[in-house]
Amino acid sequence: MKYLKTSVILLCFFFILSSCKKAGADSATTKTPPANLTLTALVSTDGTGVVAFTATADNAVSYGYEFGNGDVKTVSSGTTNYQYTMAGNTTYTVTVTAVSSSGLSVKKSIQVTVTVNTTVPGLFWSEEFSTDGAPDPAKWGYDLGAGGFGNQELQYYTSAPANVIVSGGVLKIKAIKETYSGSSYTSARMISKGKFALNYGKVEVRAKLPAGVGTWPAIWMLGSNISTAGWPACGEIDIMEHRGSELNKIFGTLHYPGRSGGNADGSTRVISNATTEFHKYSLDWSASSIKIFVDDVLFHTVTNSGSLPFNQDFFFILNIAMGGTFAGAIDPAFTNATMEVDYIRVYK
């Protein structure tokens, strides 16, 4: 009887130990899949074919999109813009796969109907920044280096991903306080020179501006003949300038012989939330006039004529400068700031 009790006790102990080991093994290998996956789409109504997708899920670290036309894309944020190009009204089945850190995944599909109008009134050129990574090299180059660019600026311009990248459907130009090749700040200055230029037309740029005293973001244009004519003979069109010491005050300015530098031809308009929300900055340029707008409100007009240099090709520039004659002293506490550009659209 004593031996029987001992055997029963040992058997129970072995069972409990085995159960504990199994439970421990199972918990150690438990993997959590994404949950509560949602997918929404905001389809543009302007005939450009642009759709803004947003996917969210618990426990997800990446999202793989299948756009229904053979194109695929993976993003970490779940948010991305995509531009369809097939003319007419087309319905696509879009699938997103949310993936967890343990490699488990869930999928969700929706249908979107997209209108692409190849005769969108005047649509001549656009940059939607829809592909994550470096900006499209077919559309953009860079001004690189330091030296102040004639304005005693303090940044060193690079093309490094830390300073310029497309992510989540927007271009991000970032100014950073760091020592680099003798400069105390880095940033980026993108140019379309030699890749795209415009002579007359309407330009629309949707952007959110950086904050920080000493920042100097700009969306502007220079005459393509600057290499031969020099500045200001080539002409300069500043669609938007902003300085961190005067938050929400938007500058629209033209520079040309007789009206350049501190004597430039410009006006300003104060808006709300320039550094926390996207706003539309626009230019309407013809042989008879040059008009600058913010959020479709006209705030500066110049009469154009054959005597001015605004009757030739101009290229785009997007940048953040630091300090200099316009932005002034930089806040010692500044660390970094970003300008985000959603799109650039040119109509003719």
C-alpha positions as CSV (number, residue, x, y, z in Angstrom):
1,M,0.0,0.0,0.0
2,K,2.9,2.3,0.9
3,Y,4.5,1.6,-2.5
4,L,1.2,2.2,-4.3
5,K,0.8,5.6,-2.7
6,T,4.3,6.5,-3.6
7,S,3.8,5.5,-7.2
8,V,0.6,7.5,-7.4
9,I,2.3,10.6,-6.0
10,L,5.2,10.2,-8.4
11,L,2.8,9.8,-11.3
12,C,0.9,13.0,-10.3
13,F,4.2,14.9,-9.9
14,F,5.3,13.8,-13.3
15,F,2.0,14.8,-14.9
16,I,2.1,18.3,-13.2
17,L,5.7,18.8,-14.3
18,S,5.0,17.8,-17.9
19,S,2.0,20.1,-17.9
20,C,4.0,23.0,-16.6
21,K,6.7,22.4,-19.2
22,K,4.2,22.3,-22.0
23,A,2.5,25.5,-20.8
24,G,5.9,27.2,-20.6
25,A,6.9,26.1,-24.0
26,D,3.6,27.3,-25.5
27,S,3.8,30.7,-23.9
28,A,7.4,31.1,-25.0
29,T,6.4,30.5,-28.6
30,T,3.1,32.5,-28.6
31,K,3.0,34.9,-31.5
32,T,0.5,37.7,-31.7
33,P,-1.0,38.5,-35.1
34,P,-2.3,41.9,-36.1
35,A,-5.8,42.7,-35.1
36,N,-8.6,45.1,-35.9
37,L,-7.3,45.8,-39.4
38,T,-9.1,48.7,-41.2
39,L,-8.5,50.1,-44.7
40,T,-9.9,53.4,-46.0
41,A,-9.4,55.2,-49.3
42,L,-9.9,58.9,-50.1
43,V,-10.2,59.2,-53.9
44,S,-9.4,62.6,-55.5
45,T,-12.1,64.2,-57.5
46,D,-9.9,66.3,-59.8
47,G,-9.3,63.5,-62.4
48,T,-5.6,63.0,-61.5
49,G,-6.1,59.5,-60.3
50,V,-4.6,60.1,-56.8
51,V,-5.9,58.0,-53.9
52,A,-4.9,58.4,-50.3
53,F,-5.0,55.0,-48.5
54,T,-4.9,54.6,-44.7
55,A,-4.5,51.2,-43.0
56,T,-4.4,50.7,-39.2
57,A,-4.1,47.6,-37.1
58,D,-3.1,46.6,-33.6
59,N,0.3,44.9,-33.4
60,A,1.3,45.7,-37.0
61,V,4.8,46.9,-37.9
62,S,4.3,47.1,-41.7
63,Y,1.6,47.2,-44.3
64,G,1.9,45.7,-47.8
65,Y,-0.3,47.2,-50.5
66,E,-1.5,45.5,-53.7
67,F,-3.2,48.2,-55.7
68,G,-5.2,46.0,-58.0
69,N,-3.2,46.8,-61.2
70,G,-0.1,44.8,-60.5
71,D,1.7,47.4,-58.5
72,V,2.7,46.7,-54.9
73,K,4.2,48.8,-52.1
74,T,5.2,48.3,-48.4
75,V,5.1,51.1,-45.9
76,S,5.6,51.1,-42.1
77,S,3.1,53.8,-41.3
78,G,0.1,52.3,-43.1
79,T,-0.6,55.6,-44.9
80,T,0.3,56.1,-48.6
81,N,-0.7,58.0,-51.7
82,Y,-1.0,56.2,-55.0
83,Q,-1.7,57.6,-58.5
84,Y,-3.6,55.5,-61.0
85,T,-3.0,56.3,-64.7
86,M,-5.5,54.2,-66.6
87,A,-7.8,56.7,-68.4
88,G,-11.5,56.6,-67.6
89,N,-13.5,55.2,-64.7
90,T,-11.9,52.0,-63.3
91,T,-12.7,49.9,-60.3
92,Y,-9.8,48.3,-58.5
93,T,-9.7,45.7,-55.7
94,V,-7.0,47.0,-53.3
95,T,-5.6,44.6,-50.7
96,V,-3.5,45.5,-47.7
97,T,-1.6,42.9,-45.6
98,A,-0.7,43.9,-42.0
99,V,2.3,42.1,-40.6
100,S,3.3,41.8,-36.9
101,S,6.8,41.8,-35.5
102,S,6.5,38.0,-35.2
103,G,5.8,37.7,-39.0
104,L,2.1,36.9,-38.6
105,S,-0.3,38.7,-41.0
106,V,-3.9,39.5,-41.8
107,K,-5.4,40.9,-45.0
108,K,-8.2,43.2,-45.9
109,S,-9.5,44.2,-49.3
110,I,-11.7,47.1,-50.5
111,Q,-12.8,48.3,-53.9
112,V,-12.1,51.8,-55.2
113,T,-13.4,53.4,-58.3
114,V,-11.0,55.9,-59.7
115,T,-11.5,58.5,-62.5
116,V,-8.5,59.5,-64.5
117,N,-9.1,62.3,-67.0
118,T,-6.3,62.7,-69.5
119,T,-7.8,66.0,-70.4
120,V,-7.9,67.4,-66.9
121,P,-8.2,71.1,-67.7
122,G,-4.6,72.3,-68.2
123,L,-2.9,69.7,-66.1
124,F,0.6,69.9,-67.5
125,W,2.9,68.3,-64.9
126,S,2.6,67.0,-61.4
127,E,4.7,65.6,-58.6
128,E,2.5,63.6,-56.1
129,F,5.4,62.2,-54.0
130,S,3.7,58.8,-54.0
131,T,6.7,56.5,-53.9
132,D,8.6,56.1,-50.6
133,G,12.4,56.6,-50.7
134,A,14.6,59.1,-52.4
135,P,12.8,61.8,-54.5
136,D,12.4,60.8,-58.2
137,P,15.8,61.4,-59.8
138,A,14.0,62.0,-63.2
139,K,12.4,65.1,-61.7
140,W,14.8,66.3,-59.0
141,G,18.5,67.2,-58.4
142,Y,20.2,69.0,-55.6
143,D,22.2,72.0,-54.7
144,L,24.9,70.7,-52.4
145,G,27.3,72.3,-50.0
146,A,27.6,75.3,-47.7
147,G,28.8,78.9,-48.1
148,G,25.7,80.8,-47.3
149,F,24.3,81.0,-50.9
150,G,24.7,84.7,-50.9
151,N,22.6,85.1,-47.7
152,Q,25.0,84.2,-44.9
153,E,23.0,81.0,-44.3
154,L,24.5,78.5,-41.8
155,Q,23.4,75.1,-43.2
156,Y,25.2,72.5,-45.3
157,Y,22.9,71.1,-48.0
158,T,23.0,67.4,-48.5
159,S,21.0,64.7,-50.4
160,A,21.1,62.3,-47.5
161,P,17.9,60.5,-46.5
162,A,18.2,62.1,-43.1
163,N,17.6,65.5,-44.8
164,V,15.4,64.6,-47.7
165,I,13.1,61.7,-48.2
166,V,9.6,60.7,-49.5
167,S,7.5,58.9,-46.8
168,G,3.8,58.2,-46.5
169,G,2.9,60.2,-49.6
170,V,4.7,63.4,-48.7
171,L,8.2,64.9,-49.3
172,K,10.0,65.6,-46.1
173,I,12.9,68.1,-46.1
174,K,14.5,68.2,-42.6
175,A,16.9,70.7,-41.1
176,I,19.0,69.3,-38.4
177,K,21.4,70.8,-35.8
178,E,24.6,68.8,-36.3
179,T,28.2,69.4,-37.1
180,Y,28.9,68.6,-40.8
181,S,31.9,69.6,-42.9
182,G,32.4,72.7,-40.9
183,S,28.7,73.7,-40.7
184,S,26.5,73.6,-37.6
185,Y,23.3,72.5,-39.5
186,T,22.3,70.3,-42.3
187,S,19.4,70.5,-44.7
188,A,18.4,69.9,-48.3
189,R,17.8,72.1,-51.4
190,M,16.0,70.2,-54.2
191,I,16.0,71.7,-57.7
192,S,14.2,70.7,-61.0
193,K,16.8,72.5,-63.1
194,G,17.6,70.5,-66.2
195,K,14.7,68.2,-65.6
196,F,11.6,70.4,-65.6
197,A,11.0,74.0,-66.3
198,L,7.9,76.2,-66.8
199,N,7.0,79.3,-68.8
200,Y,3.7,80.6,-67.7
201,G,1.0,78.6,-66.0
202,K,-0.7,78.0,-62.7
203,V,1.3,76.3,-59.9
204,E,-0.3,74.7,-56.8
205,V,1.8,73.4,-53.9
206,R,0.3,71.9,-50.7
207,A,2.7,72.1,-47.8
208,K,3.2,72.2,-44.1
209,L,6.0,74.4,-42.9
210,P,8.7,73.8,-40.2
211,A,8.7,75.6,-36.9
212,G,11.7,77.0,-35.0
213,V,13.3,80.4,-34.8
214,G,15.9,80.7,-37.5
215,T,14.2,78.3,-40.0
216,W,13.7,79.7,-43.5
217,P,11.6,77.3,-45.7
218,A,10.9,78.3,-49.3
219,I,9.0,77.2,-52.3
220,W,10.4,79.2,-55.2
221,M,11.6,79.4,-58.8
222,L,14.6,80.8,-60.7
223,G,15.1,81.6,-64.4
224,S,16.7,78.7,-66.2
225,N,19.3,81.1,-67.7
226,I,20.8,81.9,-64.3
227,S,24.1,80.3,-65.3
228,T,24.6,82.9,-68.1
229,A,22.5,85.9,-67.0
230,G,23.2,85.7,-63.3
231,W,21.0,86.9,-60.5
232,P,18.8,89.0,-60.3
233,A,18.8,89.3,-64.1
234,C,17.4,85.7,-64.4
235,G,14.4,86.6,-62.2
236,E,13.2,84.9,-59.1
237,I,9.6,84.0,-58.1
238,D,9.1,83.2,-54.4
239,I,5.8,81.4,-54.1
240,M,6.2,80.9,-50.4
241,E,8.8,82.0,-47.8
242,H,8.4,81.8,-44.1
243,R,10.7,82.6,-41.1
244,G,10.4,81.0,-37.8
245,S,10.6,84.3,-35.9
246,E,7.3,85.4,-37.5
247,L,5.1,82.3,-37.4
248,N,2.2,82.1,-39.9
249,K,3.4,85.2,-41.9
250,I,3.7,84.1,-45.5
251,F,5.9,86.0,-47.9
252,G,5.3,86.1,-51.7
253,T,8.0,88.0,-53.6
254,L,9.5,88.7,-57.0
255,H,13.2,89.6,-57.5
256,Y,14.4,91.2,-60.7
257,P,16.8,94.1,-61.8
258,G,15.9,97.2,-59.8
259,R,13.8,95.2,-57.3
260,S,15.9,92.6,-55.6
261,G,17.3,91.8,-52.1
262,G,15.9,94.2,-49.5
263,N,14.1,96.1,-52.3
264,A,12.2,93.1,-53.7
265,D,8.7,93.3,-55.0
266,G,6.5,91.4,-52.5
267,S,3.7,91.2,-50.0
268,T,2.7,89.1,-47.0
269,R,-0.4,87.4,-45.6
270,V,-0.9,86.0,-42.1
271,I,-2.6,82.6,-41.9
272,S,-3.3,80.2,-39.1
273,N,-1.4,76.9,-38.3
274,A,1.2,77.2,-41.1
275,T,3.5,74.8,-39.2
276,T,0.8,72.3,-38.0
277,E,-1.5,72.0,-41.0
278,F,-1.2,71.8,-44.8
279,H,-2.0,74.9,-46.8
280,K,-2.0,75.6,-50.5
281,Y,0.5,78.0,-52.0
282,S,-0.2,79.1,-55.6
283,L,1.1,81.0,-58.5
284,D,-0.8,82.3,-61.5
285,W,1.7,83.4,-64.1
286,S,1.0,84.8,-67.5
287,A,2.5,87.3,-70.0
288,S,0.4,90.0,-68.5
289,S,0.6,89.4,-64.7
290,I,2.1,87.3,-61.9
291,K,-0.2,86.6,-59.0
292,I,0.6,84.8,-55.7
293,F,-2.0,83.2,-53.5
294,V,-2.2,81.3,-50.2
295,D,-5.3,79.0,-49.7
296,D,-6.7,80.6,-52.9
297,V,-6.6,84.1,-51.4
298,L,-4.7,86.5,-53.7
299,F,-2.1,88.6,-51.7
300,H,0.4,89.9,-54.3
301,T,0.2,90.9,-57.9
302,V,2.8,92.2,-60.3
303,T,2.1,93.5,-63.9
304,N,4.3,91.5,-66.2
305,S,5.9,93.0,-69.4
306,G,8.6,92.4,-71.9
307,S,11.0,94.4,-69.8
308,L,10.9,91.9,-66.9
309,P,12.7,88.5,-66.9
310,F,9.4,86.6,-66.3
311,N,8.8,85.5,-69.9
312,Q,11.1,82.5,-70.1
313,D,11.6,79.1,-68.5
314,F,11.8,78.8,-64.7
315,F,12.7,75.8,-62.6
316,F,11.5,74.8,-59.1
317,I,13.4,74.9,-55.8
318,L,12.3,73.5,-52.4
319,N,14.5,74.0,-49.4
320,I,14.9,74.9,-45.7
321,A,17.7,77.4,-45.0
322,M,19.0,78.2,-41.5
323,G,19.7,81.7,-40.3
324,G,21.0,84.2,-42.8
325,T,20.0,87.7,-43.7
326,F,16.3,86.8,-43.9
327,A,15.7,84.3,-41.1
328,G,18.1,86.0,-38.6
329,A,19.5,84.4,-35.4
330,I,18.8,80.7,-34.7
331,D,17.3,79.6,-31.4
332,P,20.1,77.9,-29.5
333,A,17.5,75.2,-28.4
334,F,16.7,74.3,-32.0
335,T,17.3,70.6,-32.8
336,N,15.4,69.9,-36.0
337,A,12.4,70.9,-38.1
338,T,10.7,69.5,-41.2
339,M,8.9,70.9,-44.2
340,E,6.4,68.5,-45.7
341,V,5.2,68.8,-49.3
342,D,2.1,66.8,-50.3
343,Y,2.1,67.7,-54.0
344,I,3.1,70.1,-56.8
345,R,0.7,70.5,-59.7
346,V,1.2,72.7,-62.8
347,Y,-1.6,73.7,-65.0
348,K,-1.4,75.4,-68.4
